[in-house]
Amino acid sequence: MTPEQARLAAALRELRARTGLSLAALAAKTAFSKSSWERYLNGRTLPPRTAVQELCRLAGEPDGRCLALWEMAESQWSGRATQAVRTSSPVASAAADPVPPPDPAETSQGGGHRGAATVAVIASVCAVAVGGVAVALLLLPRQSAEPRPAAAAASTPGPHCRASSCEGRNPMAMFCAATPDTLATRHTATGAWLELRYSKVCGTSWARMWGTRVGDRIELTADGRVRGAEVGNAVDADNFVYTPMTVTGPGTVLRVCFRPAKGRGEECFNSVSR
């Protein structure tokens, strides 16, 4: 498994956890089987682009970052496959080691039988090589061989909390992030991205960050309440990190501050919930 594929698999496992769906339920809501999802999430098989998009949709996440991870993983995956075919092809091996032409002496009087035997051997070798290629092609797994259940009508669960019952809760776990409004987006001096989000259904706001480093911290302040989150490890750094939610109404002034672990100092910006 390449590092690119490992990062993609980690991001997909996080999204699947946030949906709260089992593998069987995930298969029922998508065009991909339970066994396929198990391989995709464990990184044993590179998922199709559409599988990544469907999982992002179920988790209520924009698919831009996961598709970027998929593009990098797919590039590495396809590059290795092309190289393997180029170096292991029986046809290429045969072309690299051509059979030498028969000695003229063997085709002279008295050597006709030996010349005929040489031609027969060459023909047999070519037949075996061609047959081996045909058998290999027949034995190669076909991508469409695995039966897939018909896609069921996908639906995103409704929120599990509203207003004060959401205070301090995870926006993904409570399904408040299904259809949020993005109030503001910032790109920090260290390269991290910040977003301030608001859910009309839940009546809450939260902030999230990605492209971060271990130790980076983000805080959201609203009406004196402070909610923060920190990048605790490499897995966090490769995924979205969210602050807990805080209850906000229309017109609430929100302040987001980013404190990098290294580099420049604190960066802050303000916005207003709609």
N, C-alpha and C positions, 0 to 999 in steps of 0.2 A: 504494500500500500504506500503510495507516494504521500509526502506531506500535504500536498494540495487536496488529495482525496480524503485524508484524515481530517483536515479542517472542514471540508464539506460535510462529512459524516457527522462530526460533532455539532455543526450548526443544525443539521436536520434532526438529530436526536433532541436538541433543545426545543425546536419547534414542535416536534411530536409530543414532548412532555407537556408543553403549554396547552396543547389542544385537549389533553386529558383523555385521548382516545387510545384504546388498545389496538394491537396490530390488526385484529379481526375487524374492529370498527373502522379503522383507517382504510382497510381494503374495501369495506362496504361503501365508503364515501368517495372512493377514487376508482380509477380504471386499472389499478394495479393490485395484484394478489397479496395475501398475507406473507407468503414466503418471499415475494419480491421485496416488500418493505423491510423484512428482516435483513435481507442481504444489503439493501441500500443503507439502512441505518447502522449496520455493522461495518460498512466500508468494503465489503467483499465484492460488490458489483457497483459500477458507476450507474446511477439512476438516469433515466431519460430526463431531458430538460422539462418536459411536461409534468413529471412526477414532482420535481422541485417546485414548480409553480403551483401545483395543486396543494402541496403541504403548506406553502406560504399563505395561500388563500384561506385554508382551514384555520391557520393560526392567527389570521388577521394581520399579517406582516407584509410590507412591501417586498416584492421579490428581487429587487435590484441587487442587494448585497449577496444573497444566496446564488443568484444567477452568475454573478461575477466569480464566486468561488467555483461554481460548476464549470464555467468556461476554462478556468485554469486547470482544474482536474481533468476535464475532457481532453485538453491539449496534450497533457502528459500521457494520458491513457492511450490516445490514438497514436501518438508518436512512438510509444513502445511497441504497439501492435504492428505498425508499419515496418519498424526496424526488424521485428521478429520474422515477419513474412519474407523480408528481403534477404535475411541471412540464412533462413532454414528451408527455403524453397528447393525441392528436388530438381526443378527445371534449372534454377540458377546454378546448382552444384554440377549438373551435367554440362552446362555451358562453360563452367570454369575449368573442367577437366575433360577436354575433348578427347575422343578415342583417336590414336594415331593412325594414319593411313596404312594399309597393308604394304609389306615389303614387296617391291616389284619382282624379286626373285620368286616369291610364292605364287605369282600369277603366270610364271613362265611354264614351259612344257614340263610336265611331271609335278607341278605345284598347284594345279588347278583345284584339286580337292581341298588343299589347305586354305586357298583363297576363298573358296565357297564357304568353308567352315567359319572363317573369320567374319565374313559378311553376315552369316546366320547368327553368330554370337552378338555382333553389334545390333542387329535387328531385335534380338531377344532382350538385350539391355534396355533399348529404347522403349520397347513395349512394357517392360516392368516399370520403368520410370513414369510413363504416361499413366499406367494403371494405378501406381501409387498416388499420383496427384489426384486422380478421380476419386479414389477411396477416401483420401484425406478431406476432399471437398464435401463428400457425402457425410463424413463423420463430424464435420464442424457444427457446433451448436447454432441453431438459427434463432435469431432474436425474437421472432414471432412465434416460436414453437410453444412457449408457455401459455396455456389458456388463461384468459383474464375474464373475470366476471363482468357483466354489464355494469357500467357506472351507475350508481344510485344517485338520486337527487341529493346533492351536497347541501348541507345547511350548517351555518355556524351557530353554536348554542348562544342563547341570550345571556345577558349579564347575570352574575350571581350575587350582585349587591347593588345598592343604589344609595346615593347621597352619604349620610353619616356612617352607614354600615360599610362603606368602602374605605373609610379613612385608615391609612396605614397599610392597606392591602396591596397585593401584587396585581397590576393591571392585566397581565396575561392570565394568571390563575383565575381571576374573576371575570374574564372574557369582556372586560371593558375596552380592550384594544382592538375589537373587531372592526369598527368603523370610526376611528378617532379623527379629529381635526388636528392638523399640524399648524400650530400657532407661530412657530419660528424655527429656523434652522441656522446653525452656526458652524464654521470650520475653524478650529483653534490653531494657534501657532505651532503646536506640537503635532498637528495632523489629525487629531481626533475630531469626530463629528458629534454635534449636539442637536437634539430636537426637543422642543416643548410641545406636548400633546394634550388635547382636551376631549373628553367624552361627554356629549350632551346627554346621552342615555343614562350614564352613571352619575353625571354631575361632578366629575373629578378631573384633576390635571395631574400630570407626571412628566418627568424628563427622562430621556434615555441617551446613551452615548455608544459609539462604536469606533473602530480604528484606534483603540486605546492601548495603553501599556499597564502592566501590573503596578498597582499603587495609585493610579489616577482616580480622582473622586469627583462626583457631581452632586450638587445640592439644589433643591427647589424650595423657595420660600414663598409662602402665601399667607397673608394676615397673621404673621408672626410664627406660623407653623413651619418647621424645617424638616424636609424629607431628603435623605441622602443615600447614595450607593457608591461602592468602591469596587474597582477591578481587583479581585482577590487572587487570581491565578491566570495561567496561560489560556485556559478554556474561556474564561470571562473575556480576555483580551481579544479572542477570535470571534466573539459574538456580541449581541446587544446586551447592555447592562441598564436596568431600569431602576428609577427611584420608586418607592412606594407611592401610592396615590394620596392626594389631599383634596378635600372637598372645596370646590370653587363654584361661584355663581357668575353670571354675566357681569363683566366689568371688574372682576378681581385682578389686582395688579400682581403679576408673577415675576419672580426674579430667579434666574438660573445662574449658578456659578460653577466653573470648572477649575479644579485644583490639580495640576499635573504632578506626577510623582517626581519628574525631573524637568529641567528646562526652565522656561519662563514662569512668571508668577500667575496669580489667579486671573481668570477671564470671566466676566459677568455680562449679562444682558437682561433687559426687562421686556415683558409683553403683557397683554391683557386678555383674559379669557372672554370668549364671545357669549 
